[in-house]
Amino acid sequence: MRHKGINHIFSVILIINLLALSVLSGCSKPDVHSYDDAQQNDKSSTEIGGVDPAKTIYLSGWLKKETTDNLMAFLAEKYPDYNFEYKYYGKQSYELVTDAQLSSKIASDIVMIDNTMIKKYAKAGYIVDLNEYKDAFKEKAVSTFSYGDHMYAIPSTSDVQCAYYNKKILLESGENLPVTFDEYIEFCKHIYEKMGVRPLSAALKDWENSANAAMVILASTYFETEKGKNFGKRMAYGNASFEKEIYPYLMEWEKLITNGIMTKEMCLMDDEAAMQEFASGETFMFVGTFENYNRIKEINPDIKLGTSPLYTVSGSKPALIGGCRNGFAVNAYSKKKDIAIEIVGLLATEEGQRALWADRMGSQTYMRGKIFNNPPDFDGIKPLVMVDSLYMPWTEWGEYSGEIYKRFGEELQKVVLKEKGIKNAMKSVDAEIKHIYSGN
């Protein structure tokens, strides 16, 4: 990536600070529960200062600890002689932190990676070849986490952003569930004006949520055109333009802002705040991922949930943003590499996949010949999940796809905040692309 020397210096400084903070705050074992009551086996010896580092397996990721409860409980049950400690780093900094830790040989034994990290870590020799497990998974999942002819991570279940809605509010509205973008906007006006219910909760503090909301519109418009279908291949070489190609199609997305559905306040809202107001009945809909489901039900066990694809323009196919994104890799420099390989190998079994699935109800495994039955709350998106009709076009944008997609989301946040118009925002994305490619 550009400015590699400077970036590495700051990466090392950042990781030193983060490690210091983790010591001060106490990196204790997560309070694991809900997987066969495995938490009854043992309390973390971290709490009494008796941890044996040689018997502690460290796993790091960007998912919040409460969304890994079933996974950690499953591992604790299967390996009672080991302690398991989960290190959480926010999504915004996770890749930077992991880059620094792996290059400094101080990373966790097992690291979560996404589909954009796999190539650089495998190429650098930072992660272990897990090819022996690839026959358990569908080709799509294998190719996602492969470099050359070898697989380097065990795929988790599908990672998807969808719309959760409150069935009680829908029933009281007397309306049908909207299925197109224009219908959704009209429905939002109706429930606000007639019922006093705000239409949407969205955690736009996360740039990725802003990017994904716009990507749904593009999925059903520009990326379906002949030129748009080649956008990713051209972007991989820096030969595509967000201002010239993407901007005209984002006028539909802008309606969410002009109609007061997407607001400035959402840019200050994280997932927890958005879930709290949705679960309490203040809003009709929450845009989130499968990791949010258990938490919503925990906040309000009585809520009647439905799910739907994110809204697209009239006449287009419904879309879900996401797919095969999350995997588990083994640090090649781990002193417990052998047992770490055995542990991630357990995630390549149906039992291991079900532990992952329990943390993200609604998802589906990528194991060959296996299908998990989700709660009825997910019937609205079941057809798309079952046929894996999921969409992540930015993965085709080349080596710098992660950086480009991040800038796209950050610029859209500025549009929601009314700091920029869409055209100038897309100009800024193009400027970032030019900067990236001129420096590499």
C-alpha positions, -999 to +999 in steps of 0.1 A: +000+000+000+011+036-004+035+052+021+044+018+035+073+031+056+053+058+073+023+035+077+044+008+094+059+033+119+024+045+129+012+009+129+038-001+155+031+030+176-006+022+175-002-015+184+021-006+214-005+018+227-033-008+222-013-035+240-006-011+269-043-003+271-052-040+271-029-046+300-043-017+320-079-027+313-073-064+318-077-087+288-098-113+307-115-143+292-149-136+278-179-146+298-188-175+276-224-188+277-253-203+258-236-232+241-246-262+262-238-242+293-201-247+287-194-218+309-199-240+339-167-259+331-143-233+343-139-196+352-110-178+336-079-180+357-071-145+343-094-132+370-071-145+398-039-140+380-032-176+374-031-179+336-005-201+320+004-185+287+014-218+273-022-230+279-039-199+267-051-196+231-055-161+219-080-152+192-084-117+178-112-102+157-133-072+149-166-088+161-176-075+196-171-101+224-208-106+229-212-118+193-186-145+198-201-161+230-212-193+214-179-198+195-158-192+227-180-215+247-177-242+221-139-240+222-139-240+260-160-271+260-139-290+234-105-280+250-111-279+287-073-279+294-069-246+276-079-210+284-094-190+255-090-153+253-107-131+227-090-098+218-114-073+203-103-045+181-128-021+164-135-027+127-120+007+118-085-002+132-085-040+130-066-045+098-040-019+107-035-035+141-033-070+126-008-059+100+015-045+127+011-076+150+017-101+123+047-083+109+061-079+144+054-116+152+032-108+182-002-115+168-028-138+184-026-175+177-058-174+156-067-142+137-100-134+120-094-122+085-117-110+057-116-116+020-095-085+014-067-095+038-060-131+026-037-123-003-012-101+015-010-123+046-006-155+026+019-139+003+040-126+032+040-160+049+022-147+080-005-173+080-006-211+078-016-232+048-050-249+057-054-267+024-062-300+042-096-286+051-107-272+018-127-303+007-152-295+034-163-263+018-180-251-014-157-237-041-168-201-036-157-202+000-124-220-008-115-194-036-124-165-012-098-176+013-072-190-012-039-176-025-026-196-054-039-231-051-040-231-013-066-222+013-054-201+043-085-196+064-115-216+076-147-198+063-173-187+088-209-186+080-223-160+056-220-123+066-249-103+053-265-069+059-303-069+058-332-049+071-349-060+103-384-046+108-410-045+136-440-067+126-462-050+152-457-016+137-463-029+102-496-045+113-507-013+130-499+007+099-525-012+079-499-012+050-481-040+031-444-044+035-428-022+008-407-041-017-392-013-038-373+019-030-401+043-039-426+022-019-403+023+011-400+061+010-438+065+008-443+040+036-418+059+058-438+091+052-470+074+062-459+059+095-442+091+106-471+114+097-499+090+108-483+071+137-454+093+148-430+064+143-395+072+129-388+049+100-352+039+104-323+032+128-289+029+112-254+030+127-238+053+101-210+061+125-195+030+107-185+040+072-192+005+059-229+009+067-231+041+046-213+024+017-235-007+018-267+013+018-256+030-014-242-002-029-277-018-029-289+010-053-258+005-075-263-033-075-297-029-091-289-001-115-254+008-128-237-025-121-264-042-142-255-022-173-230-034-199-204-009-188-212-012-152-206-050-153-169-042-161-165-015-135-146-038-111-121-050-136-114-015-148-112-003-112-085-029-105-063-009-128-074+025-117-094+030-150-129+037-136-145+068-122-169+073-094-178+108-104-185+100-141-200+065-136-214+062-101-226+097-092-256+098-116-270+066-100-267+078-065-295+103-069-319+075-058-298+070-026-299+107-019-337+105-016-332+089+018-316+121+029-339+146+013-369+128+027-355+128+062-351+090+065-313+091+068-303+118+092-272+135+105-278+120+139-272+085+125-236+094+118-231+096+156-248+063+162-231+030+167-247-004+164-257-006+201-275+027+201-293+019+168-304-015+182-316+000+214-339+025+198-352-001+173-358-028+199-376-003+221-401+004+193-390+039+185-384+030+149-398+007+123-366-007+108-330-014+116-303-020+090-278-045+105-261-078+101-267-113+115-245-106+145-272-081+157-301-106+159-292-121+193-286-087+208-320-073+195-338-103+211-319-098+243-329-061+245-365-069+238-374-106+240-410-099+230-403-080+198-418-096+167-392-094+140-392-098+102-365-094+077-363-082+041-337-074+015-325-038+014-347-018-009-339-014-046-354+006-074-387-005-091-384-036-114-350-047-102-340-078-084-338-077-045-304-076-031-285-085+000-251-069+006-225-094+019-215-130+014-184-151+023-163-126+042-151-138+075-125-165+081-102-179+107-064-181+100-035-194+121-005-171+129+025-188+113+047-175+141+025-187+169+043-208+195+011-228+198+007-232+160+000-269+161-029-267+186-042-236+168-043-255+135-062-283+153-087-258+168-095-240+135-098-274+119-126-281+143-144-251+128-143-270+095-168-295+110-205-292+111-204-289+149-179-260+146-199-243+119-231-245+141-212-228+169-204-200+145-240-199+132-254-197+168-237-163+171-252-151+138-286-165+134-299-160+098-266-169+083-258-201+063-228-224+063-206-228+032-199-265+040-207-289+012-240-306+016-251-288+048-280-265+054-289-248+087-325-240+095-329-204+106-358-190+128-389-179+109-379-143+115-355-147+086-381-161+061-382-128+043-346-132+031-344-170+031-346-174-007-317-151-013-295-166+015-303-202+004-292-195-032-263-173-020-276-144-040-253-120-021-234-091-034-199-077-027-188-060-059-159-041-043-140-074-039-134-072-077-118-037-074-082-050-072-055-049-046-066-016-031-103-025-029-105-022+008-090+014+008-113+025-020-144+011-005-135+027+028-131+061+012-164+056-007-182+051+027-165+080+044-174+104+016-210+092+018-210+099+055-201+135+046-231+136+023-254+125+051-239+152+073-245+177+045-209+186+044-206+177+007-228+171-023-227+137-039-208+149-070-180+164-049-179+134-027-174+111-057-147+135-070-129+129-037-131+092-041-115+095-076-088+117-061-080+090-036-078+064-064-055+085-084-033+090-053-032+053-046-022+043-081+003+071-086+021+060-055+023+023-064 
